[in-house]
Amino acid sequence: MYTIWHKLMVGSNARYGLPEPEHRIMDTHPTMNTVLPQLAAHGRIGIKPEITELKGRMVRFADGTEVEADLLVYATGYEIALPLIDNDLVFDADGRLRLYFNVFHPELDDLFAIGLIQANGSIWRLAEDQAKLVASFLIAAAEGHERADWFRSLKAQGHDHSAQAPYVQSERHRLGGQLLPLTAGRRAACCGASARWPRPS
């Protein structure tokens, strides 16, 4: 639906001097920006291809043109790191997330991450759900409830990469997740066939 709407309302990127994407429109996080095409269309900003050479203040582009630049901003991308802990606790050797629901460590019962996800939807409700699930697990574990052992067997499976959002493979999307599968999985964990989570008295 969004792809059709975009074609009707915005049209081809070529209209604005922008390159066409190398993937489908929803295979990466779209930039929701109506100002950029307008400024490009009215000539307020110029669109250039990739940089091939820097010579002092001169910048050469792939189309052979050159400009003298006052300022060059390096947009070098993403490096996901957690400097306060050993990153091997959170990521595997390939850099993929190890945490169940992006929250629970497979073996450790005292390490959790809230909001370590880039969901294709609002993160605030999802982070609240994650916090509630952590609180429920901690209560169950403290009380020796059977639900805690049941959940330990679930989180031992590690990260469910099937819930990963189907974005192009890149560092930017390493924490990507689909909102509905994650929310449904959280609800299943809270309200499964076993006895419900114990609540604080």
C-alpha positions as CSV (number, residue, x, y, z in Angstrom):
1,M,0.0,0.0,0.0
2,Y,2.8,2.5,0.9
3,T,4.6,1.7,-2.3
4,I,1.6,2.5,-4.4
5,W,0.9,5.7,-2.4
6,H,4.5,6.8,-2.8
7,K,4.5,6.4,-6.5
8,L,1.2,8.4,-6.8
9,M,2.1,11.2,-4.4
10,V,5.9,11.5,-4.8
11,G,6.8,9.7,-8.0
12,S,10.2,8.6,-9.2
13,N,13.3,9.8,-7.4
14,A,14.7,10.7,-10.8
15,R,12.3,13.7,-10.9
16,Y,14.3,15.3,-8.1
17,G,17.7,14.3,-9.2
18,L,17.9,11.6,-6.6
19,P,19.2,8.1,-7.3
20,E,16.8,5.2,-7.5
21,P,17.1,2.8,-4.6
22,E,18.7,-0.6,-5.2
23,H,16.0,-2.4,-3.2
24,R,12.2,-2.3,-2.7
25,I,10.9,0.7,-0.9
26,M,10.2,-1.1,2.4
27,D,13.3,-3.2,2.5
28,T,15.0,-0.5,4.6
29,H,13.8,2.1,7.0
30,P,12.3,4.9,4.7
31,T,13.2,8.5,5.4
32,M,9.9,10.3,5.9
33,N,10.8,13.7,4.5
34,T,8.7,15.8,2.2
35,V,11.2,18.8,2.4
36,L,14.1,17.1,0.6
37,P,12.3,16.4,-2.7
38,Q,10.8,20.0,-2.6
39,L,14.2,21.6,-2.1
40,A,15.8,19.5,-4.8
41,A,13.0,20.1,-7.2
42,H,13.3,23.9,-6.7
43,G,17.1,23.9,-7.0
44,R,17.7,25.0,-3.4
45,I,20.0,22.0,-2.9
46,G,22.1,20.1,-5.4
47,I,22.2,16.3,-5.6
48,K,25.5,14.7,-6.3
49,P,26.6,11.0,-6.8
50,E,29.2,9.3,-4.7
51,I,32.6,11.0,-4.0
52,T,35.5,9.4,-5.9
53,E,38.4,11.8,-4.9
54,L,39.4,14.5,-2.5
55,K,42.0,17.1,-3.6
56,G,42.4,19.7,-0.9
57,R,39.2,21.7,-0.9
58,M,38.1,20.2,-4.2
59,V,35.7,17.2,-4.2
60,R,35.4,15.1,-7.3
61,F,32.2,13.0,-7.9
62,A,31.5,9.8,-9.9
63,D,30.0,11.8,-12.7
64,G,33.3,13.7,-13.2
65,T,32.1,17.0,-11.8
66,E,34.0,18.9,-9.1
67,V,33.1,21.4,-6.4
68,E,35.0,23.4,-3.9
69,A,33.7,22.5,-0.5
70,D,33.6,24.6,2.7
71,L,32.6,21.7,4.9
72,L,32.6,17.9,4.4
73,V,30.4,15.8,6.7
74,Y,31.4,12.1,7.0
75,A,28.2,10.0,7.5
76,T,30.0,6.8,8.2
77,G,27.1,4.7,9.4
78,Y,26.5,2.6,12.5
79,E,28.7,0.8,15.0
80,I,26.6,-1.0,17.6
81,A,28.5,-1.4,20.8
82,L,27.7,-1.6,24.5
83,P,30.9,-0.2,26.2
84,L,29.7,-0.9,29.8
85,I,29.7,-4.7,29.4
86,D,31.4,-7.6,27.5
87,N,29.7,-7.4,24.1
88,D,30.1,-11.2,23.8
89,L,27.3,-11.5,26.3
90,V,24.9,-9.8,23.9
91,F,26.2,-10.6,20.4
92,D,27.5,-13.8,18.9
93,A,30.7,-14.2,16.9
94,D,28.9,-13.0,13.8
95,G,27.6,-9.9,15.5
96,R,24.0,-11.1,15.7
97,L,21.9,-10.6,18.8
98,R,21.9,-13.5,21.3
99,L,19.0,-12.2,23.6
100,Y,15.6,-13.9,23.7
101,F,13.0,-11.3,22.7
102,N,15.9,-8.9,22.4
103,V,15.8,-8.8,26.2
104,F,16.8,-12.0,28.0
105,H,20.2,-13.7,28.1
106,P,20.0,-17.4,27.3
107,E,21.9,-18.5,30.4
108,L,22.1,-15.5,32.8
109,D,19.0,-14.7,34.9
110,D,20.3,-11.2,35.9
111,L,21.1,-9.6,32.6
112,F,18.3,-7.9,30.6
113,A,18.1,-5.3,27.9
114,I,15.1,-2.9,27.5
115,G,14.7,-1.1,24.2
116,L,17.6,-2.9,22.4
117,I,15.6,-3.1,19.2
118,Q,14.7,-1.1,16.2
119,A,11.1,-2.1,15.6
120,N,9.0,-1.3,12.6
121,G,6.6,0.6,14.8
122,S,6.6,2.6,18.0
123,I,9.2,1.3,20.5
124,W,7.6,2.9,23.6
125,R,4.8,0.3,24.0
126,L,7.1,-2.5,23.1
127,A,9.7,-1.3,25.7
128,E,7.0,-1.1,28.3
129,D,6.0,-4.7,27.5
130,Q,9.6,-5.8,27.8
131,A,9.9,-4.2,31.2
132,K,6.7,-5.9,32.4
133,L,8.0,-9.2,31.2
134,V,11.3,-8.7,33.0
135,A,9.5,-7.8,36.2
136,S,7.3,-10.8,36.0
137,F,10.2,-13.1,35.5
138,L,12.1,-11.6,38.4
139,I,9.1,-12.1,40.7
140,A,8.6,-15.7,39.6
141,A,12.3,-16.5,40.0
142,A,12.4,-14.9,43.5
143,E,9.3,-16.9,44.6
144,G,10.6,-20.2,43.0
145,H,7.5,-20.3,40.9
146,E,7.3,-23.1,38.2
147,R,6.7,-20.4,35.6
148,A,10.3,-19.2,36.0
149,D,11.7,-22.6,35.1
150,W,9.3,-22.8,32.1
151,F,10.5,-19.4,30.9
152,R,14.2,-20.3,31.4
153,S,13.6,-23.2,28.9
154,L,12.2,-20.6,26.5
155,K,15.0,-18.0,26.8
156,A,17.6,-20.8,26.5
157,Q,16.7,-20.9,22.8
158,G,18.3,-17.5,22.4
159,H,17.3,-14.9,19.8
160,D,14.5,-15.8,17.4
161,H,15.9,-14.5,14.1
162,S,12.6,-15.3,12.4
163,A,11.2,-12.2,14.2
164,Q,13.9,-10.1,12.5
165,A,12.4,-7.5,10.2
166,P,13.0,-8.4,6.5
167,Y,15.3,-5.5,5.8
168,V,18.4,-5.6,3.6
169,Q,21.4,-6.9,5.5
170,S,23.4,-4.0,7.0
171,E,24.8,-2.9,10.3
172,R,21.9,-0.4,10.5
173,H,19.3,-3.2,10.6
174,R,21.1,-5.5,12.9
175,L,18.7,-4.8,15.7
176,G,15.7,-4.6,13.4
177,G,12.5,-6.5,14.5
178,Q,9.0,-6.9,13.4
179,L,6.6,-5.3,16.0
180,L,3.7,-7.8,15.6
181,P,5.7,-11.1,16.1
182,L,7.5,-9.6,19.0
183,T,4.3,-8.4,20.7
184,A,2.6,-11.7,20.0
185,G,5.5,-13.6,21.4
186,R,5.6,-11.5,24.5
187,R,1.9,-12.1,25.1
188,A,2.3,-15.8,24.6
189,A,5.1,-15.8,27.2
190,C,2.9,-13.9,29.7
191,C,-0.4,-15.8,29.0
192,G,0.6,-19.2,27.8
193,A,-1.0,-22.5,28.6
194,S,0.9,-22.9,31.8
195,A,-0.1,-21.2,35.1
196,R,-0.1,-17.4,34.8
197,W,2.8,-15.4,36.0
198,P,2.7,-14.7,39.8
199,R,2.0,-11.1,40.7
200,P,3.4,-9.2,43.6
201,S,1.3,-9.5,46.7
